[in-house]
Amino acid sequence: MARSGLGFSILRGGLGVAAICYVGVDYLRRIAPSWHAFLQPILWSVLALAAVCRAPFYPHWSTELQSALPFVGSLLFLVLALALEAISVQFVTAVLGLDWHRTAPPLPDTGQWLFLALNERLPLTIVQVLRAPLIGLHHYLMLFLMLAFSVLFDCVKAPGLGLGARYMFTMAVGRLLRVMTFVATILPSARPWCASARFDVPDHPHPWAQKYYMPYSSDPNMIRQLLRHDMVNVPVEEYPAEIIPDWGWMKFLVNILRPTSPSTSEETSWFNTLKRAGGGCNDLVYSGHMLVAVLTAMAWTEAYPGWTSAVIWFLVLHSAQREIRERHHYSVDCVVAIYVGILLWRTTSFIWSAKDRSKTLKLAQLAKIEGRLVQAAKDADIEKVRELLNQVDNPIQDKKHTKWALWGFATFVIVFCLGIGLLAFTWTADG
């Protein structure tokens, strides 16, 4: 038992070291590109081979199969949430037009003032560390994948797919709450030039904004009249006509995405319009990057408390101050993302939790087989006793799953999750 506990501690320590090594090796791309090009493929290969070699000896594939449906459901829910978020980001940028984005002044942010003041007082070395891009969005996604894969080595409580389902479900809920927040009130960007550089939308406002916002945006007397009558009372100025491309059954998106070309070519399709937009340029309350970082840190803290979790939380705070310092977000966006992420992760513990909830199930299972267990003991049937005790240890396992079905499922899960990791790195490597 002592030897088993020692091995468990070594594996958990190895997971922490691997996580820090991953972040450190990836940072070499900025300070030592040749070393990065040499070490990163080696690290990836070692981690992938370790997972593949361990998979045949993983004893909980039946439990993983029980979590497959929630995992797939959470994945689809996340994809739909991200699609809605992309449409909403395009909308809040396009509805006011690029002219508004160029001229709207940034909001006053005391967090930004604080960091500028600290730059004048802190030693240059500390300021350089605070400015350094130590970790990005794709790092947090890969750190979570490493945590989920560690279930193969019994570093994290099975099922790993349950942990993945909770992460994606929580992320989807967080994304939907974020959409509701930034669509409700459109705030100017901390980078006024961003929209013109990244979005291909008209310069003039949408007819909705022309009628309900523009006449009252700079004249307090007009706002008083609007409050008095609770009806629009100013004529709309002359603006260019809206472009209506033929998007077929997706034509309802034209008013939301506001394309600038009447062409129906692939380059101006609704999908490519969304794909070109990338992240938003308005102040999108709250920060999506910080939500990913906080959920990863919460997963590590719950499943793997210790020095590595403390390091990851330090990196989360470092990311937050960089988001504010580089004016990708206002301070409020990062603060809200931190406490929303923490609260959401706590709320979704019903999907997966590192805390052992199986005691109740085990006691119930023991009560069911108590008579048979006593009889097997009286008959000195050791094999029967072992079989019954295994049912107590694994109360949710389904004995109907054949060996070949579990092997096929295990192969699919390993290949699929490694593929997800590769896509996460490829699509989010630039932040």
The 8 nearest C-alpha neighbors of each residue, nearest first, counted from 0:
[[1, 3, 2, 4, 5, 6, 7, 8],
 [2, 0, 4, 3, 5, 6, 7, 8],
 [1, 3, 5, 0, 4, 6, 7, 8],
 [4, 2, 0, 6, 5, 1, 7, 8],
 [3, 5, 7, 1, 6, 2, 0, 8],
 [4, 6, 2, 8, 7, 3, 1, 9],
 [7, 5, 9, 3, 8, 4, 10, 2],
 [6, 8, 4, 10, 5, 9, 3, 11],
 [9, 7, 11, 5, 6, 10, 12, 4],
 [8, 10, 12, 6, 7, 11, 13, 5],
 [11, 9, 13, 7, 12, 8, 6, 14],
 [12, 10, 14, 8, 13, 9, 154, 7],
 [11, 13, 9, 15, 10, 14, 8, 16],
 [12, 14, 10, 16, 11, 15, 17, 9],
 [15, 13, 17, 11, 12, 16, 18, 10],
 [14, 16, 18, 12, 307, 13, 17, 19],
 [15, 17, 13, 19, 18, 14, 20, 12],
 [18, 16, 20, 14, 15, 19, 13, 21],
 [19, 17, 15, 21, 20, 16, 14, 142],
 [18, 20, 16, 22, 21, 17, 23, 15],
 [21, 19, 23, 17, 18, 22, 24, 16],
 [20, 22, 18, 24, 19, 23, 17, 25],
 [23, 21, 25, 19, 20, 24, 26, 18],
 [24, 22, 20, 26, 25, 21, 19, 27],
 [25, 23, 27, 21, 26, 22, 20, 35],
 [24, 26, 22, 27, 23, 28, 21, 35],
 [27, 25, 23, 28, 24, 29, 22, 133],
 [26, 28, 31, 35, 30, 29, 24, 25],
 [27, 29, 32, 35, 26, 31, 25, 30],
 [30, 28, 27, 26, 31, 32, 25, 35],
 [29, 31, 27, 28, 32, 26, 35, 34],
 [30, 32, 27, 34, 33, 28, 29, 35],
 [33, 31, 28, 35, 34, 27, 36, 29],
 [32, 34, 36, 35, 31, 37, 28, 27],
 [35, 33, 37, 36, 32, 31, 38, 27],
 [34, 36, 32, 27, 28, 38, 37, 33],
 [35, 37, 33, 34, 38, 39, 32, 40],
 [36, 38, 34, 35, 39, 33, 40, 41],
 [39, 37, 41, 35, 40, 36, 34, 42],
 [38, 40, 42, 41, 35, 37, 36, 43],
 [41, 39, 43, 42, 38, 44, 37, 36],
 [40, 42, 44, 38, 39, 43, 45, 37],
 [43, 41, 39, 45, 44, 40, 38, 46],
 [44, 42, 40, 46, 41, 45, 47, 39],
 [43, 45, 41, 47, 42, 46, 48, 40],
 [44, 46, 42, 48, 43, 47, 49, 41],
 [45, 47, 49, 43, 44, 48, 42, 50],
 [48, 46, 44, 50, 49, 45, 43, 51],
 [49, 47, 51, 45, 50, 46, 52, 44],
 [48, 50, 46, 52, 47, 51, 45, 53],
 [51, 49, 47, 53, 48, 52, 54, 46],
 [52, 50, 48, 54, 53, 49, 47, 413],
 [53, 51, 49, 50, 54, 48, 55, 56],
 [52, 54, 50, 51, 56, 55, 49, 57],
 [53, 55, 57, 51, 56, 52, 50, 151],
 [56, 54, 57, 53, 52, 51, 406, 409],
 [57, 55, 54, 53, 58, 52, 151, 59],
 [56, 58, 54, 55, 151, 59, 53, 60],
 [57, 59, 60, 56, 61, 55, 151, 54],
 [60, 58, 62, 61, 57, 63, 157, 158],
 [61, 59, 63, 62, 58, 64, 405, 409],
 [60, 62, 64, 63, 59, 396, 65, 397],
 [61, 63, 65, 59, 60, 64, 396, 158],
 [64, 62, 60, 158, 66, 65, 61, 160],
 [65, 63, 61, 67, 66, 62, 60, 408],
 [64, 66, 62, 63, 67, 61, 68, 396],
 [67, 65, 63, 64, 161, 69, 68, 160],
 [66, 68, 70, 64, 69, 65, 71, 63],
 [67, 69, 71, 70, 66, 72, 65, 64],
 [70, 68, 72, 71, 66, 67, 73, 164],
 [71, 69, 164, 67, 73, 68, 72, 160],
 [70, 72, 74, 68, 73, 69, 67, 75],
 [73, 71, 69, 75, 74, 70, 68, 76],
 [72, 74, 76, 168, 70, 164, 71, 75],
 [75, 73, 71, 77, 76, 72, 70, 167],
 [74, 76, 78, 72, 77, 73, 79, 71],
 [75, 77, 73, 79, 74, 78, 72, 80],
 [78, 76, 171, 80, 74, 75, 79, 167],
 [79, 77, 75, 81, 80, 76, 82, 74],
 [78, 80, 82, 76, 77, 81, 83, 75],
 [81, 79, 77, 83, 82, 78, 171, 175],
 [80, 82, 84, 78, 83, 79, 77, 85],
 [83, 81, 79, 85, 84, 80, 78, 86],
 [84, 82, 80, 86, 81, 85, 87, 79],
 [83, 85, 81, 87, 82, 86, 178, 88],
 [86, 84, 82, 88, 87, 83, 81, 89],
 [87, 85, 83, 89, 84, 88, 90, 82],
 [86, 88, 90, 84, 89, 85, 83, 91],
 [89, 87, 85, 90, 91, 279, 86, 84],
 [90, 88, 86, 92, 87, 256, 91, 93],
 [89, 91, 87, 93, 255, 92, 88, 256],
 [92, 90, 88, 94, 93, 89, 87, 185],
 [93, 91, 89, 90, 94, 88, 95, 281],
 [94, 92, 90, 96, 95, 200, 91, 89],
 [93, 95, 205, 91, 96, 90, 204, 92],
 [96, 94, 204, 93, 205, 99, 208, 92],
 [97, 95, 204, 202, 203, 93, 201, 98],
 [96, 98, 202, 100, 99, 195, 101, 201],
 [99, 97, 202, 101, 100, 96, 203, 102],
 [100, 98, 102, 97, 101, 103, 96, 95],
 [99, 101, 97, 98, 103, 102, 191, 194],
 [102, 100, 98, 191, 99, 192, 103, 97],
 [101, 103, 99, 100, 104, 98, 191, 97],
 [102, 104, 100, 99, 101, 187, 105, 191],
 [105, 103, 102, 106, 187, 191, 189, 188],
 [106, 104, 189, 187, 188, 107, 103, 191],
 [105, 107, 108, 104, 189, 187, 188, 329],
 [108, 106, 105, 109, 111, 112, 329, 104],
 [109, 107, 110, 111, 106, 329, 112, 330],
 [108, 110, 112, 111, 113, 107, 330, 114],
 [111, 109, 113, 108, 112, 330, 114, 323],
 [110, 112, 114, 113, 109, 108, 324, 323],
 [113, 111, 109, 115, 110, 114, 116, 108],
 [112, 114, 110, 116, 111, 115, 109, 117],
 [115, 113, 117, 116, 111, 112, 118, 110],
 [114, 116, 118, 112, 117, 113, 111, 119],
 [115, 117, 113, 114, 119, 118, 112, 120],
 [118, 116, 114, 120, 119, 115, 121, 113],
 [119, 117, 115, 116, 120, 121, 114, 126],
 [118, 120, 117, 116, 121, 115, 122, 114],
 [119, 121, 117, 118, 122, 116, 123, 115],
 [122, 120, 118, 117, 119, 123, 126, 125],
 [123, 121, 124, 125, 126, 120, 118, 119],
 [122, 124, 126, 125, 127, 121, 118, 128],
 [125, 123, 127, 126, 122, 128, 121, 129],
 [126, 124, 128, 127, 123, 122, 129, 121],
 [125, 127, 123, 129, 128, 124, 118, 130],
 [126, 128, 130, 124, 125, 129, 131, 123],
 [129, 127, 125, 131, 130, 126, 124, 133],
 [130, 128, 126, 127, 131, 125, 317, 321],
 [129, 131, 127, 128, 126, 132, 321, 324],
 [130, 132, 128, 133, 129, 127, 321, 126],
 [133, 131, 134, 130, 135, 321, 26, 318],
 [134, 132, 131, 26, 135, 22, 314, 23],
 [133, 135, 132, 138, 22, 314, 318, 136],
 [136, 134, 138, 137, 430, 139, 133, 132],
 [137, 135, 430, 138, 139, 288, 427, 140],
 [136, 138, 140, 427, 139, 424, 428, 135],
 [139, 137, 141, 135, 136, 140, 142, 134],
 [140, 138, 142, 141, 137, 136, 292, 295],
 [141, 139, 137, 143, 138, 142, 144, 136],
 [140, 142, 144, 138, 143, 139, 137, 145],
 [143, 141, 139, 145, 144, 140, 138, 146],
 [142, 144, 146, 140, 141, 145, 295, 147],
 [145, 143, 141, 147, 146, 142, 148, 140],
 [146, 144, 142, 148, 143, 147, 149, 141],
 [145, 147, 143, 149, 144, 148, 142, 299],
 [146, 148, 144, 159, 149, 145, 150, 143],
 [149, 147, 145, 150, 146, 151, 144, 159],
 [150, 148, 151, 146, 152, 147, 154, 155],
 [149, 151, 155, 153, 148, 152, 154, 159],
 [150, 152, 149, 153, 57, 148, 54, 53],
 [151, 153, 150, 149, 154, 10, 53, 57],
 [154, 152, 150, 155, 151, 156, 149, 7],
 [155, 153, 152, 11, 149, 150, 10, 156],
 [156, 154, 150, 153, 302, 149, 157, 303],
 [155, 157, 353, 150, 158, 153, 154, 159],
 [158, 156, 159, 150, 155, 59, 62, 63],
 [157, 159, 63, 161, 160, 62, 156, 162],
 [158, 160, 162, 157, 161, 147, 150, 163],
 [161, 159, 163, 162, 158, 66, 164, 70],
 [160, 162, 164, 158, 159, 163, 351, 66],
 [161, 163, 159, 165, 160, 164, 351, 166],
 [164, 162, 160, 166, 161, 165, 167, 159],
 [165, 163, 70, 161, 167, 73, 162, 166],
 [164, 166, 168, 162, 163, 350, 167, 169],
 [165, 167, 163, 169, 164, 168, 170, 162],
 [168, 166, 170, 164, 169, 165, 73, 77],
 [169, 167, 73, 171, 165, 170, 166, 164],
 [170, 168, 172, 166, 171, 167, 165, 173],
 [169, 171, 167, 173, 168, 172, 166, 174],
 [172, 170, 77, 174, 168, 173, 169, 80],
 [173, 171, 175, 169, 174, 170, 176, 168],
 [174, 172, 170, 176, 171, 175, 169, 177],
 [173, 175, 177, 171, 172, 176, 170, 178],
 [174, 176, 178, 172, 177, 173, 80, 171],
 [177, 175, 179, 173, 178, 174, 172, 180],
 [176, 178, 174, 180, 175, 179, 285, 173],
 [179, 177, 175, 180, 176, 181, 182, 84],
 [178, 180, 176, 177, 182, 181, 183, 175],
 [181, 179, 177, 178, 183, 182, 284, 176],
 [180, 182, 283, 284, 183, 178, 184, 179],
 [181, 183, 184, 179, 180, 178, 185, 91],
 [182, 184, 180, 181, 179, 185, 178, 91],
 [185, 183, 182, 181, 186, 180, 91, 179],
 [186, 184, 181, 182, 91, 183, 187, 281],
 [185, 187, 282, 281, 184, 188, 283, 181],
 [188, 186, 281, 282, 105, 103, 189, 185],
 [187, 189, 281, 282, 190, 191, 280, 105],
 [188, 190, 105, 326, 191, 328, 187, 327],
 [191, 189, 188, 193, 192, 326, 327, 105],
 [190, 192, 101, 193, 188, 100, 189, 103],
 [193, 191, 190, 195, 194, 101, 196, 100],
 [192, 194, 196, 190, 195, 191, 280, 197],
 [193, 195, 197, 198, 196, 280, 192, 100],
 [196, 194, 193, 197, 192, 198, 97, 199],
 [195, 197, 193, 194, 198, 192, 199, 280],
 [198, 196, 194, 195, 193, 276, 199, 275],
 [199, 197, 194, 276, 195, 200, 196, 275],
 [198, 200, 259, 197, 201, 258, 195, 276],
 [199, 201, 259, 93, 258, 198, 257, 202],
 [202, 200, 96, 203, 259, 97, 199, 93],
 [201, 203, 97, 96, 98, 200, 204, 99],
 [202, 204, 96, 201, 98, 97, 205, 95],
 [205, 203, 95, 96, 94, 208, 209, 206],
 [204, 206, 94, 208, 207, 95, 209, 203],
 [207, 205, 209, 208, 210, 204, 94, 241],
 [208, 206, 205, 210, 209, 211, 212, 94],
 [207, 209, 212, 211, 205, 210, 206, 204],
 [210, 208, 206, 213, 207, 204, 211, 212],
 [209, 211, 208, 207, 235, 212, 206, 213],
 [210, 212, 208, 209, 207, 213, 231, 214],
 [213, 211, 208, 215, 214, 216, 210, 209],
 [212, 214, 216, 209, 215, 208, 211, 210],
 [215, 213, 212, 216, 233, 210, 209, 211],
 [214, 216, 221, 213, 212, 222, 218, 217],
 [217, 215, 213, 212, 214, 218, 222, 219],
 [218, 216, 215, 219, 214, 213, 221, 222],
 [217, 219, 221, 220, 215, 216, 222, 214],
 [220, 218, 222, 221, 223, 217, 215, 216],
 [221, 219, 223, 222, 218, 224, 215, 225],
 [222, 220, 224, 223, 219, 218, 215, 225],
 [221, 223, 225, 219, 220, 224, 215, 226],
 [224, 222, 220, 226, 221, 225, 227, 219],
 [225, 223, 227, 221, 222, 226, 228, 220],
 [224, 226, 222, 229, 223, 228, 227, 230],
 [227, 225, 223, 229, 224, 228, 222, 230],
 [226, 228, 224, 225, 229, 223, 230, 222],
 [229, 227, 230, 225, 226, 224, 231, 232],
 [230, 228, 226, 225, 227, 231, 224, 232],
 [231, 229, 228, 225, 232, 226, 227, 224],
 [230, 232, 233, 225, 211, 229, 210, 228],
 [233, 231, 230, 234, 225, 224, 228, 221],
 [232, 234, 231, 214, 235, 210, 221, 215],
 [235, 233, 236, 232, 210, 214, 231, 209],
 [234, 236, 210, 209, 233, 237, 214, 213],
 [237, 235, 238, 234, 209, 214, 210, 233],
 [236, 238, 235, 239, 240, 209, 234, 203],
 [237, 239, 236, 240, 203, 204, 209, 235],
 [240, 238, 241, 237, 203, 242, 201, 204],
 [239, 241, 238, 242, 237, 206, 243, 205],
 [240, 242, 243, 239, 257, 205, 206, 259],
 [243, 241, 261, 244, 259, 240, 260, 258],
 [242, 244, 261, 241, 253, 245, 258, 257],
 [245, 243, 261, 246, 263, 242, 262, 253],
 [244, 246, 247, 263, 243, 250, 261, 262],
 [247, 245, 250, 249, 244, 248, 268, 269],
 [248, 246, 249, 250, 245, 251, 244, 263],
 [247, 249, 250, 246, 251, 245, 252, 269],
 [250, 248, 246, 247, 251, 252, 269, 253],
 [249, 251, 246, 252, 247, 248, 253, 245],
 [250, 252, 249, 253, 254, 248, 255, 246],
 [253, 251, 255, 250, 254, 249, 256, 269],
 [252, 254, 256, 255, 257, 250, 251, 243],
 [255, 253, 252, 257, 256, 251, 205, 243],
 [254, 256, 252, 90, 253, 257, 89, 94],
 [255, 257, 253, 90, 89, 252, 254, 258],
 [258, 256, 253, 254, 255, 200, 93, 259],
 [259, 257, 200, 260, 256, 242, 253, 199],
 [258, 260, 200, 201, 242, 257, 199, 261],
 [259, 261, 262, 258, 242, 267, 244, 263],
 [262, 260, 244, 242, 243, 263, 259, 258],
 [263, 261, 260, 264, 244, 267, 245, 268],
 [262, 264, 245, 244, 267, 268, 261, 265],
 [265, 263, 266, 262, 267, 268, 261, 260],
 [264, 266, 268, 267, 263, 271, 270, 269],
 [265, 267, 264, 268, 271, 272, 263, 262],
 [268, 266, 265, 264, 272, 271, 263, 269],
 [269, 267, 265, 271, 270, 266, 272, 263],
 [268, 270, 272, 271, 273, 267, 246, 249],
 [271, 269, 273, 272, 268, 274, 267, 265],
 [272, 270, 274, 273, 268, 269, 275, 266],
 [273, 271, 269, 270, 275, 274, 267, 268],
 [274, 272, 270, 271, 276, 275, 269, 85],
 [273, 275, 271, 276, 272, 277, 270, 85],
 [276, 274, 272, 273, 277, 271, 198, 197],
 [275, 277, 273, 274, 198, 278, 197, 272],
 [278, 276, 275, 274, 279, 273, 85, 197],
 [279, 277, 276, 280, 88, 85, 89, 197],
 [278, 280, 88, 281, 277, 283, 276, 89],
 [281, 279, 194, 193, 188, 282, 278, 92],
 [282, 280, 188, 187, 283, 279, 186, 92],
 [281, 283, 188, 186, 187, 284, 328, 280],
 [284, 282, 181, 285, 281, 286, 279, 332],
 [285, 283, 332, 181, 286, 282, 180, 177],
 [284, 286, 332, 336, 283, 177, 335, 287],
 [287, 285, 332, 289, 288, 333, 336, 284],
 [286, 288, 290, 289, 285, 291, 174, 336],
 [289, 287, 291, 290, 286, 136, 292, 430],
 [288, 290, 292, 286, 291, 287, 336, 293],
 [289, 291, 287, 293, 336, 292, 288, 340],
 [292, 290, 294, 288, 289, 293, 295, 287],
 [291, 293, 289, 295, 290, 294, 139, 315],
 [294, 292, 296, 290, 295, 291, 340, 289],
 [293, 295, 297, 291, 296, 292, 340, 298],
 [296, 294, 298, 292, 293, 297, 143, 139],
 [295, 297, 293, 299, 294, 298, 311, 312],
 [298, 296, 300, 294, 299, 295, 293, 301],
 [297, 299, 295, 301, 296, 300, 302, 294],
 [300, 298, 303, 296, 302, 297, 301, 308],
 [299, 301, 304, 297, 308, 303, 298, 302],
 [302, 300, 298, 299, 303, 353, 304, 297],
 [303, 301, 353, 299, 300, 155, 298, 304],
 [302, 304, 299, 300, 301, 305, 308, 155],
 [305, 303, 300, 308, 301, 302, 299, 306],
 [304, 306, 307, 308, 303, 309, 300, 15],
 [305, 307, 309, 308, 310, 304, 15, 311],
 [308, 306, 310, 15, 309, 305, 311, 304],
 [307, 309, 311, 310, 300, 306, 305, 304],
 [308, 310, 306, 312, 307, 311, 313, 305],
 [311, 309, 313, 307, 308, 312, 306, 314],
 [312, 310, 314, 308, 313, 309, 296, 315],
 [313, 311, 315, 309, 314, 310, 296, 308],
 [312, 314, 310, 316, 311, 315, 317, 309],
 [313, 315, 317, 311, 312, 316, 318, 310],
 [316, 314, 312, 318, 317, 313, 292, 311],
 [317, 315, 319, 313, 318, 314, 312, 320],
 [316, 318, 314, 315, 320, 319, 313, 321],
 [319, 317, 315, 321, 316, 320, 314, 322],
 [320, 318, 316, 322, 321, 317, 333, 315],
 [319, 321, 323, 317, 322, 318, 324, 316],
 [322, 320, 324, 318, 323, 319, 325, 317],
 [323, 321, 319, 327, 320, 325, 324, 328],
 [324, 322, 326, 320, 321, 328, 325, 329],
 [323, 325, 321, 326, 322, 320, 111, 114],
 [324, 326, 322, 323, 327, 321, 328, 320],
 [327, 325, 323, 328, 324, 189, 322, 190],
 [326, 328, 322, 325, 323, 189, 329, 190],
 [329, 327, 326, 323, 322, 332, 282, 330],
 [328, 330, 331, 332, 323, 108, 326, 189],
 [329, 331, 332, 333, 110, 323, 334, 328],
 [330, 332, 334, 329, 333, 335, 285, 284],
 [333, 331, 285, 284, 286, 335, 330, 329],
 [332, 334, 336, 330, 335, 331, 286, 319],
 [333, 335, 331, 337, 336, 332, 330, 338],
 [334, 336, 332, 337, 333, 338, 339, 331],
 [337, 335, 333, 339, 290, 285, 334, 338],
 [338, 336, 340, 334, 335, 339, 293, 333],
 [337, 339, 341, 340, 335, 336, 342, 334],
 [338, 340, 342, 336, 341, 337, 335, 343],
 [341, 339, 343, 337, 338, 342, 290, 293],
 [340, 342, 338, 344, 339, 343, 337, 345],
 [343, 341, 339, 345, 344, 340, 338, 346],
 [344, 342, 346, 340, 345, 341, 339, 169],
 [345, 343, 341, 346, 347, 342, 340, 169],
 [344, 346, 342, 343, 347, 348, 341, 340],
 [345, 347, 343, 344, 348, 342, 349, 169],
 [348, 346, 349, 344, 345, 350, 343, 169],
 [347, 349, 350, 352, 351, 346, 345, 344],
 [348, 350, 347, 351, 352, 346, 165, 345],
 [351, 349, 348, 165, 347, 161, 352, 164],
 [352, 350, 348, 161, 162, 349, 165, 353],
 [351, 353, 354, 348, 350, 349, 355, 162],
 [354, 352, 302, 156, 301, 355, 351, 155],
 [353, 355, 352, 356, 301, 302, 156, 351],
 [354, 356, 357, 353, 358, 352, 156, 359],
 [357, 355, 358, 354, 359, 360, 352, 353],
 [356, 358, 360, 359, 355, 361, 394, 362],
 [359, 357, 361, 360, 356, 362, 355, 363],
 [358, 360, 362, 361, 357, 363, 356, 364],
 [361, 359, 357, 363, 358, 362, 364, 394],
 [360, 362, 364, 358, 391, 363, 359, 365],
 [363, 361, 365, 359, 364, 360, 358, 366],
 [362, 364, 360, 366, 361, 365, 359, 367],
 [365, 363, 361, 367, 366, 362, 391, 360],
 [366, 364, 362, 368, 367, 363, 369, 391],
 [365, 367, 363, 369, 364, 368, 362, 370],
 [368, 366, 364, 365, 369, 363, 370, 371],
 [367, 369, 371, 365, 370, 366, 372, 364],
 [370, 368, 372, 366, 371, 365, 367, 373],
 [371, 369, 373, 372, 368, 374, 367, 366],
 [370, 372, 374, 368, 373, 369, 375, 387],
 [371, 373, 369, 375, 370, 374, 368, 384],
 [374, 372, 376, 370, 371, 375, 369, 377],
 [373, 375, 371, 377, 376, 372, 378, 370],
 [376, 374, 378, 372, 380, 377, 373, 384],
 [377, 375, 379, 373, 374, 378, 372, 380],
 [376, 378, 374, 379, 375, 373, 380, 372],
 [377, 379, 375, 380, 376, 374, 381, 373],
 [380, 378, 376, 377, 381, 375, 384, 374],
 [379, 381, 375, 378, 383, 382, 376, 384],
 [382, 380, 384, 383, 379, 385, 376, 375],
 [383, 381, 385, 384, 380, 386, 387, 375],
 [382, 384, 386, 385, 380, 381, 375, 387],
 [385, 383, 381, 387, 386, 382, 375, 388],
 [386, 384, 388, 382, 383, 387, 389, 381],
 [385, 387, 383, 389, 384, 388, 382, 390],
 [386, 388, 390, 384, 389, 385, 383, 372],
 [389, 387, 391, 385, 390, 386, 384, 392],
 [390, 388, 392, 386, 391, 387, 385, 393],
 [389, 391, 387, 393, 388, 394, 392, 386],
 [390, 392, 388, 361, 389, 394, 393, 364],
 [391, 393, 389, 390, 394, 388, 361, 357],
 [394, 392, 390, 391, 396, 395, 389, 361],
 [393, 395, 391, 390, 396, 392, 361, 360],
 [396, 394, 393, 397, 62, 65, 360, 390],
 [397, 395, 393, 394, 62, 61, 398, 390],
 [396, 398, 399, 400, 395, 61, 62, 65],
 [399, 397, 400, 396, 401, 61, 395, 390],
 [398, 400, 397, 401, 396, 402, 61, 404],
 [401, 399, 398, 397, 404, 402, 405, 61],
 [402, 400, 404, 403, 399, 405, 398, 406],
 [401, 403, 405, 404, 406, 400, 407, 399],
 [404, 402, 406, 405, 401, 407, 400, 408],
 [403, 405, 407, 401, 406, 402, 408, 400],
 [406, 404, 408, 402, 403, 407, 409, 401],
 [407, 405, 403, 409, 408, 404, 410, 402],
 [408, 406, 404, 410, 405, 409, 403, 411],
 [407, 409, 405, 411, 406, 410, 404, 412],
 [408, 410, 406, 412, 407, 411, 405, 413],
 [411, 409, 407, 413, 408, 412, 406, 414],
 [410, 412, 408, 414, 409, 413, 415, 407],
 [413, 411, 415, 409, 410, 414, 416, 408],
 [412, 414, 410, 416, 415, 411, 417, 409],
 [415, 413, 417, 411, 412, 416, 418, 410],
 [414, 416, 418, 412, 413, 417, 411, 419],
 [417, 415, 419, 418, 413, 414, 412, 420],
 [418, 416, 420, 414, 419, 415, 413, 421],
 [419, 417, 415, 421, 416, 420, 414, 422],
 [418, 420, 416, 422, 417, 421, 423, 415],
 [419, 421, 417, 423, 418, 422, 416, 424],
 [420, 422, 418, 424, 419, 423, 425, 417],
 [421, 423, 425, 419, 424, 420, 426, 418],
 [424, 422, 420, 421, 426, 425, 427, 419],
 [423, 425, 421, 428, 422, 137, 427, 426],
 [426, 424, 422, 423, 428, 427, 421, 137],
 [427, 425, 423, 424, 422, 428, 429, 137],
 [426, 428, 137, 430, 429, 424, 425, 423],
 [427, 429, 424, 137, 430, 425, 426, 136],
 [430, 428, 427, 426, 137, 135, 136, 425],
 [429, 427, 136, 428, 135, 137, 288, 426]]
